Amino acid sequence: MAVTRFSTSILRKTGGLLTLGLILALSTCNGEHSQTKPTGNAQQAKIFRVNLGTEPPDLDPAKTDDLTSFSVILPLFKGLTQFDQDMHAQPAIAQSWDISPDGKRYVFHLRPDARWSDGKPVTAQDFLYAWQRALDPKTGAPYAFFLYELKNGKAYYDGQMKDFGRVGVHAPDSHTLIVELERPTPIFLDLAASPVMLPLRKDLIEKYGDKFTEAGHFVGNGAYKMTRWNHEEKIVLVPNPYFYEKAPDKRPAVNALEMYMVNDANTSVVMYENGELDFIETTTSIPSFDVRRLRKSPDSRTSILHRINYFGFNTTKPPFDNPKVRQAFAYALDRSYYPQLMQSGQKPITSWISPGLPGYNPGIGLTYNPEKAKQLLAEAGYPNGKGFPTVRISFQTMYDIQKEAEIAQYLWKKNLNVDVRLDNMEWKVLLSKLDEDPPQIFRLGWFVDYPDADSFMNVFLSDSGNNHTRWKSAEYDALVQKAVITLNPAERQKLYDQAQRLLLEKTTAIIPIYVAEKTYLVKPYVHGLEINSLNLPNYDHLSIH
């Protein structure tokens, strides 16, 4: 979920995979890593510089569903809970909680020393307001469905209940939040760490409206506060003097965190090697062809990601309103091309749950079978691609993502004899299009929001704000909703297998492509930077020395 512009096509229609040798040569080039000192005395000034890759679409926690925005929001806010490095929910604004024996009632006890960045106390009413706002359909919160776990939460969102006082969240006093759930939800403490459940200031939103996220108006309750947002250029954060953590090893020891929006990965590598950035990573700032070289650097680190890149279909738009066409496109995709050409840790996958999470099954999904692909396309009325309309695949303007699209374009032409045009666009534009009128085919990546298979599976629930396929299945919904409250691992596996076969095989609403490792480079004078398997950096303990 990031942006880079690159105009040269790696797959030529006239010559097939003509540039394979060039890409492999770039992947094996022997560049020496430069340990250049940072310019402008950034090290001495204790300024940490990172590349976001693109302008965050929105810093309103209720309205965001992309990694770029989350990467800025999380240093600025704290929720009831937060994840540690082992991906376990730990106390944050809630210093403790009590859970009823039936698992349906939580009583959160808030820290009395929690403060907003303007010094005002963080109260239970701030959570109450934020959750009510997220459950208001007018807000357009893509993760509102997380709050459906609240008693009457979905009824309120659907307009069947007008009185928010009947929804299962109450604040009897400023430091107590009582939550009542529709059903036992073992992952609720994980959900409580998500952006949609962060507290918000009612007074500021009523005063500034959507502009409350601008630097001059913004007030958060996290380890940092925002002092500047030069749109399309840079965001500057500084430590929040009111942050509740007082111990030196639990709060930032930097003077500023500068977040740049360099949307060309090649440029960001040059900036890092020239000492103009202190941290870059493959998601936003390292082109895949350069990963092999950069992994030899002493600055290089690698982490496992629960991320799956995929192609989605708008299942209501011809010709992809026909399941056989979608299945044909899935069978025609040879995923082995991706690690061969990109060479940066890609591992082909056909399932929609990543390895390492309970529920993963490598036998799920449609594998490469070009003859089956041709057969299905013929059954759909397009023998050897005859009469098949030219279609478009839409994706974010970024070098690696364009390569993913071009590989698919080549394979669909080779195996199905269909013409697929590439339609790249800036991230904010793509998000808007996905919300308003999803393209015929689109390429997206999904990082889990919490370390559970449910975070993959709930994306394609009928009422999910992240489901851009327009595919709806009551059977899928029932299976996923049952699985999330099932404690028996074997039974949960069966439910997820059934749900995935519906999504990936019987109807083929999406085509998973690959999972990947994350490679990142961080300067040796940077300490305390933590990156978890959700691909989210934690800057709370950052120091430069």
N, C-alpha and C positions, 0 to 999 in steps of 0.2 A: 504493500500500500504506500507507494511513494512515486516520485516523478523524475524522469530524465528524458531529455530530447536527443534523438539520434536519427539521422535521416537516411543513412545508407542501408539498403536492404541486404540481408545476408542470404536470402533465398531467392534466386532469380527464376522467374517463371519460365524463361526460355532455356535455362541450363540446369534446372533442378538444383542440386546441392553443390553448386560450383565453389562455394566459399568454405566448404568443410575444412580443406587443408589450411586455409588462411586462419580460421578460427582456432584450429588445433595448434598452429604455430604461435599465435598470440598467447594461447594458454600455457605454452611451455617456454616462453621467453625468459631469459635469465637476467632480469633487471636487478641491480643492487639497491638495497633499501637505504634510504638516506635518513640519518639521525640528526637532521638539521635542528638547531635550537629554535624555539618559538620566536616569531618576530614581535616587535612592539613590547618586549619584556612581559609577555602574558604570564610566564611562569612566576616571575617576581611579583607581578600584580595579583597573582592567585585568581586568574580568570580561566574558567574551563570553557572550551569552545567545541561545539558539536554541530553536525549537519543534520537538519531535519529532512532535507531533500525536497521539501515543498511547503507551501503555505498551508497551515492547518485550516481545514474547512470551517471549523467552529470550535470555540473553547467553552461553549455552554455544555456542562457535563450531561445534561438531559438529552441533548441533540446530537451527540457525537457517536460515531460507530466505526471510526478509523484509527489506525495505529498512530498516525502523525499527531492527531489531536490528543489522543490519550497520553502520548509521550510528554506533552506540555502540561496537560491537566494534572497528572499525578504528582509532580513536584509541588503543585499549587494547592492541592486539597488533601484532606484526610477523611476517610469514612469511618464507619463504626469499627471495621476491621481492615487489616492489610496483610499481604502475603509475605512470608519470610522466604529465604532462598530455597527452602525445600518445598515451597508452594503450600504451606500450611497457613490457615487463617489465624492471625495473631491480633491481640488487642491494639486498637489505635485510639480513636476518640472514645470508644467504649472501653473502659479499663477492665471491665468484667461483665459477665452475663450469667443468667440462670435460665435453664431450659427445663420445661415441664417433662414429666415422665413419658407423656404421649408424643413428645417432639413437636407439638403444635403451638407452644407459647414460649416466647423469649422475652426476658426482661433485661434490657441493656442499661448498665450503669455508666453514665458519661463522666469523663474526667472533669473535675471542677476547675482545672487550670488550662483547659483548652481555650484558645483565643483566635479570633480572626486577625488578619494582618493589620487591621486598624485598631486592634486592642480590645474590641468588644468580645464578650464571652460567646462561645459556641454552645447553643442550647438544643434541647430535644425538639423544640419548636422549629428549629432550622431544618431538621431532618423531616419533620412532619410536613412542612411547607414544600420541601423539595420533592417528596414522594407524591404529594397530591398534585403538584404541577406536572410531574412525569406521567401521571395517570390521566391527565386531561388530554384528550385526543387533539385539541388545538395546539398543544405543545409540539406534537410530532416526534415524540421520543422513540427512536428505533428499538430501544431496549425496555420499553414499558412492560413488555411481557414478563420481565423478571419480577415485577411487582404483582403479577397475577397470583403469585404464591400467597399474598396477603388475603385474609378472609374478605370476601366481597370485592377484591381488587379488580378482577376482570369485569364483574357486574358494573362497577363504577365506570371503568373505561368504556364499556359498551353502551353506557347511558341508561342501563336498566335500573340503576340506583343513583339518585341525585345527591343524597346526603353522605358526604365524605366521613362524617362521624361514625358511620356504620362499617367503614373499612377497618381492617384489623391492624391499625397502628394508632397509638395514643401516647400523649405526653402528660402524665399527671403532674409533673413538675419539670423544672428546667434541666435536670440531670438524670431523668429516667425516661426511657422509651420502651413501651410495651408493644410487642408484635404478636399478633395472632394469625396463624396460617390456616389455609384451607385443608392442608394435609401435612403429615410429617414430611419435611424436606431436608434430607441429610446435608445438602449442599448450601443451605441458607447462609451460613457464615461466610462461604466463598462468595455468594451473590452480594453480600453486604459490603464487599470490597470494591464492587464495580462502580464506574462513574455515574450511572443513572441513580445510584443510591447515596451519592455524596450530598452533604448539606448545602443549602443555598440561603442567601440573604434576601428575604422578601422585600425589605426596604429599598435595597439597591435595584432589584429587578423592577419594582414598581416605579422607581425614579427614572431609570435609564432605559428600560425595555431591553431589546436585543443588544443594545450598546453596553450593557453592564460588563461584557467581556473585554472591552477596550482597556488599554493600560491605565488611562487616567481614572477609570471607574472601578477597575477590577479589585476585588477583595477576596482572598482565599484564606484557608486555615491550615495550609501545609507547611513544609520546611522552607519554602521560598515564597516570595511575592514578586509580581510582575511590575517592572518599572518602565518598560518600553516595548512597543510592538510596531515596528516599521513593516507594514504589510508587504509581502513578497520579498522581504529582505532579511529581517532579523528580529528575534525576541530576546529581551534581556530580563533575567531573573536575578534577584539578590536574596540572601538569607532573610527569613522572616524573623524579626526580633522577638515576636510574641509566640514563636513555636514552643509547644509545651515541653519538648525534650530539652533538658538543660545540661546533661552530661556532654562534655566535649566530643566524645566518640560516637554520640548519637545524633549530632546535628552537623550541618555543612560547615567545613572549614575553608571555604572559598569566598572571595569577595563578590563574584558574579558568575553566572552561568549564561553564556551567549549561545543562542540557537540560531544557526544560519539556515537559509533556504536556497541552497545551491542544487539546482535540479539536474546537473550533469555529473554523473558518477566519475567520469575521467577527471574533471576539474577538481572534485573533492579529494581524489587521491593525490593530485599534484599539491593541493593546499596542505594536506596532511604531511607530505614529504618535505614541504617548504616550511613547516612549523607554523602554519596558519590555522590548523585544526588540531585538537587533542584527541579526538575520537571519531572513527568512521567504521561503518559496518555494511555488510552485504545487502541488507534490506533497502538502504537508501543511498549508499555512498561509495560502493565498490562494484565496478562492473565485473560480471562473471569471468570474462577472459583474463582478468588480472588477479583473480583470487589465488591461483596456483603460485604465482610469483610472491604475492604478499604473505602467503602462509609461511614463507621461509624467514620472514622478518622476526626478530626477537620481540617485537611489539604485538605479534599476532596471537589471538586466542580464538578458540572454537567452542561453541555451545550447541546443544541439541535444542531444536525448536518443535513445538507442537503447532506446526503450520502446514496447511495443505493449499497448494495453488490449484485452481480448477477453472474449467470452462463451464459457464452456465447458459442455458437456453431460456428465451422467453417462450414458454410453452403455449402461449396463446397466439403467437405470430406465425403465419405460414412461412416456410414449409415446416417449421419446427413444432407446429401444433399436432403433427403426426409422430407418435412414439417410435415408429419404425425408422423414421429419418434420424431422430436423435440417437437411436441405438446404432444405426449405420455409422454415424459420425464417431461414436465411442469405439466401435470395433475397428475403425480405420485409423485410430491414433496409436502409433507405435511410440510408447513412452520411453523406450530405450534411447531415442535420439536426444533426449534432454540431458542426461549425464554425459553423453558422448560429446555434445556440442558446447555445453555450458561449463562442465568440469569444475563445479564449485559446490560439491556435496549433495547434488540432487539424487533422490532415491525414488524411482517410479512407484506409484501407488494406485491401486484401483478402488480402495475402500475410502470411506469418509470419516474414519476414526484413525488417528495417527498411532504408529507403534509406540508402545510404552504406556498407553492408557488402557485400563480395563475396558473391554468391548472391542478392541482391535481384532480383526480377522482378515488375514492376508488372502483368504479365498473368496472374499466378497468383491463384486464388481465385474465389469466386462473387460476381458483381456484382448490384446491385439489379435484380430482375425479378419484379414482383408477380404477373404472370400465370403465370409458371413456378412460383412459390411456391404459388399456389392449385391448380395442376395436380398438383403433387407431394403436397400435403396430401390431395387427393381420392384419388389413387392409393394413399395410405397408409390410406384408409378413413374420411376425415373431410371429405367435400365441404362446402365453405363453413364449415368448422369444426364441422359437426354431429357431436355425440357426443364431441368432443374434451374431455378432462378439464381442469379448472382446474389449472394448474401454477404453480410458484413459482420466482422468480428470487432467489437469495440474494446479498447483497453487503455490503460493509463500511459501517458507519454513517459516512457522510461526504457532505457536501452535493453535491459534484460527481459523486460516484459514484452517488448517488441520482438525479441528473439523467440520467446515462447509462442507468440502469435504466428510468426513466420514459419516456424517448424510445423505447426498445425495446418497452416495454409498450404504448405508444400505437400504434406501427407494426405490431406483431403483431396487435393488435386490428383495426386499420384494414385490413390486407391479408389476414389469415387468419381474422378473426372468432373468435379464441381469447382466453380470459381468462387473463391472467398476473398473479399477485399478487406484491407486493413483500415481501421478507423481509430486512430489514436487521438486522445484528447487529454487535456489537463485534468488532474484529479478531482477538483471541485466540479468541473463540468460533467465528468463521468458520474459522480455521485448524484448530481441533480438529475441526470438522464435516467439513471437506474431507478430513482424514486418516482419520476413522472411518467416515463415511457421506456421501459427496459429494451435494450437492443435485441436483435435476433440472437446473437451470440455475444457473450462478454467474458472477459478474463478477470478473475478476482483471486485474492488470496485470503485465507481465513486463519487467524491466530486465535487460539482458545482464550476465553476471558477468565477461565478458572480451570484448574487441573482435573477435569472430569470429561468423560465422553459426551455428556449432555451438552457441553458447550459447543461441540460440533453438531450434534443431532438437532438441537433446538433452532438452529439457523433456518431450517426448512419447514418449520411448523407453519400451518396455514396463516396464523396471525403474527408471524415474526416480521419485524421491521427490516430484518436483514435478508429476507427471502425475496430476491428480485426476479425469480423465475416465473412468477404467477402460477406456479404449480401448487395445488392444494389436495391433500389426501386426509380424510377423516381417519382412515385406518392407520396411516403413518402417525398422525397426531396422538392417537390412543396408545400406540405402542411406545412412543417416546415418553409420553406422560406417565405411563405405567413403569417404564424402566427407571426413571429418575428416583422413584421412591421404593424400588426393589432392592433389598439388601443382599439377597442370595446371588453371588457372582455368576453361577451357572445359568440361573433363570434370567438375569439381566443380560447376559451374553445372547441368549436365544431371542430376547425381545429386540436387541439392537441388530442382530443378524436379519431378522424379519423386516425391520424398518429399513435397513440399508438395501435389502434386495428390492424393496418397493422403489426407493429413491434412485438407485443406480442401475438396476437391471430391468425390472418390469416396465418402468416408465422413463428412466434415464433423463431426469431433469437436469443433471449436471454430469460432468466428466472430471473426476479427480486426475491431476497430472503427476505431481510429485510432492514429497516432503523434502526438507532441506536442513542442513546444518547452517549455523550462522557463524561467519568469520568476522571478527572485528579487530581493529588495531587501536591501542590506547597507549599514550605516551608514558614512559617509565616514571615520570614525576607525578603522575596521577594515581591517587590511592583511594580506596573505598568505593569505587564504582562497582555496582552489582547489577547483573543482568540475569533475569530468570528465564525459565523455559517458555514463558508467555511472550518473550521478546520485549519485555518492558524494563527499561533501566531504572534503577533506584539511585537517586543522587543525594539522598538524605545524609549519607556518611562521607560525602566526597571531600577530599583534601588534595592540595597541591604542595609538594615540597621535594 
